């Protein structure tokens, strides 16, 4: 039985939790353990392995999924990385429509492989830095996420709608942070 649907090139796995919960300090340890596993698997091809997404920001409510950004100089070793990541239980999802990013997932972990300095890399780092230094914006984002989970819970494309509905807020934060689209 499939637990996934495909919409707009993005596969959504309904086994991923669709809830926003209070910050859990255990997320940092979960990231650390997974980072070590990934580093031992593909570290020779990477420049950095970073904890990104809402679970990386102390005090921020989040869906309990650890987002990891694997930074590479280029994708010349992608084939080797895909095979190695599959060997530790990750499914390779391709770009899922985001240029300059390769996506991997397994339950509770999503890995975003990006080239250093590309637009996806820059946006993610700038957004998270802004949330870390602006308590009021971090709280507003947590409230938005809770409202959206309540709004979309039970819908077939809940994850997609949830992510789509956050876009305006995220782009507003990026503008305040000085982001200029390439």
Beta strands, then each sheet from edge to edge (+ up, - down):
strand 1: 4-7
strand 2: 10-13
strand 3: 48-52
strand 4: 66-72
strand 5: 91-94
strand 6: 101-106
strand 7: 109-115
sheet 1: 1+ 2-
sheet 2: 3+ 4- 7- 6+ 5-
end
